[in-house]
Amino acid sequence: MITKASISSRDVWVAPLVLMAFALALEFTADWGREWLRYDRDWIAQGQWWRFLTGNFVHLGWYHLALNEMGLVVLVLLCLERLSPAVWARRVLMITLGVSRSVWFMAPEGRNYVGQYGTINGLY
């Protein structure tokens, strides 16, 4: 049963807020950060493997970031399961890599992308 106490419990919000703060910090890098961190098929093929992960945390702009952040808030409000930060980190890592690998293998025409939409949907 969802109670007001469970919604306000700090341990439910710690990992999502850290994830949101990380994405927010990356947004301050603006265009140069977006260019350097986005999923880019050509650069990945040349060995920049970190883009499999980082492309899921940079956004097209503030509005795009806000929509993804709201998605995480809704996720926590709907799924009040208390998970340790380690479990959150493992889930986000596995889902993020799964999204990127899916784009790589199943959508080869996808040259680049940014955003947490796939990761958030995987968390749901």
C-alpha positions in Angstrom: 0.0 0.0 0.0 1.3 3.4 -0.9 1.4 5.8 1.9 2.4 9.4 2.3 5.4 8.3 4.3 6.6 6.0 1.6 6.4 8.7 -1.0 8.4 11.1 1.1 11.0 8.5 2.1 14.5 9.7 1.2 15.8 6.3 0.3 13.2 6.0 -2.6 14.5 9.3 -4.1 18.3 9.1 -3.6 19.3 7.2 -6.8 16.8 8.9 -9.1 17.9 12.3 -7.9 21.5 11.4 -8.4 20.7 10.3 -12.0 18.7 13.5 -12.6 21.6 15.6 -11.2 24.0 13.8 -13.5 21.9 14.5 -16.6 21.4 18.1 -15.5 25.2 18.6 -15.0 25.7 17.3 -18.6 23.2 19.7 -20.0 25.4 22.6 -18.8 28.1 21.3 -21.3 25.7 22.6 -24.0 26.5 21.8 -27.7 30.1 20.8 -27.2 29.2 18.2 -24.6 26.3 16.9 -26.6 28.6 16.5 -29.6 31.3 14.8 -27.6 29.0 12.5 -25.6 26.1 11.6 -28.0 25.6 8.1 -29.4 27.2 8.5 -32.9 27.5 5.3 -35.0 30.5 6.6 -37.0 32.5 7.5 -33.9 31.6 4.3 -32.1 32.8 2.4 -35.1 36.1 4.2 -34.8 36.5 3.1 -31.2 34.7 5.7 -29.0 32.8 3.0 -27.1 31.8 5.3 -24.2 29.2 6.8 -26.5 27.1 3.6 -26.0 26.6 4.8 -22.5 26.8 8.6 -22.5 24.4 9.1 -25.4 21.6 8.2 -23.0 22.5 11.0 -20.6 22.9 14.1 -22.8 19.8 15.8 -24.3 18.8 18.0 -27.2 18.2 20.9 -24.8 16.6 22.0 -21.6 13.0 21.1 -22.7 14.1 17.6 -23.7 15.9 17.2 -20.4 12.9 18.4 -18.4 10.6 15.9 -20.1 13.0 13.1 -19.2 13.4 14.3 -15.7 9.6 14.4 -15.3 9.5 10.8 -16.6 11.9 9.7 -13.8 9.7 11.5 -11.2 6.6 9.8 -12.4 8.5 6.5 -12.3 9.4 6.9 -8.7 5.8 8.0 -7.8 4.3 5.0 -9.5 6.9 2.4 -8.4 7.9 3.1 -4.8 10.1 0.1 -4.5 13.0 0.9 -2.3 16.1 0.0 -4.2 19.7 0.5 -3.2 21.8 2.9 -5.3 23.8 -0.2 -6.4 20.7 -1.9 -7.8 19.6 1.4 -9.5 23.1 1.7 -11.0 23.1 -1.9 -12.3 19.7 -1.5 -13.8 20.4 1.8 -15.5 23.7 0.5 -16.8 22.2 -2.7 -18.2 19.2 -1.0 -19.7 21.3 1.9 -21.2 23.7 -0.5 -22.8 20.7 -2.6 -24.0 19.2 0.4 -25.7 22.4 1.4 -27.4 23.1 -2.1 -28.5 19.6 -2.4 -29.9 20.1 0.8 -31.9 23.4 -0.5 -33.1 22.2 -3.9 -34.3 18.5 -3.4 -35.0 18.5 0.2 -36.5 21.7 0.5 -38.4 20.2 3.6 -40.2 20.2 5.4 -36.8 23.3 7.5 -37.0 23.1 9.3 -33.6 20.8 9.9 -30.7 20.6 11.5 -27.3 18.3 11.3 -24.3 17.1 9.0 -21.6 13.8 8.0 -23.1 14.8 4.4 -23.8 16.4 3.9 -20.4 13.4 5.4 -18.6 11.1 3.1 -20.5 13.3 0.1 -19.6 13.1 1.1 -15.9 9.3 1.2 -16.1 
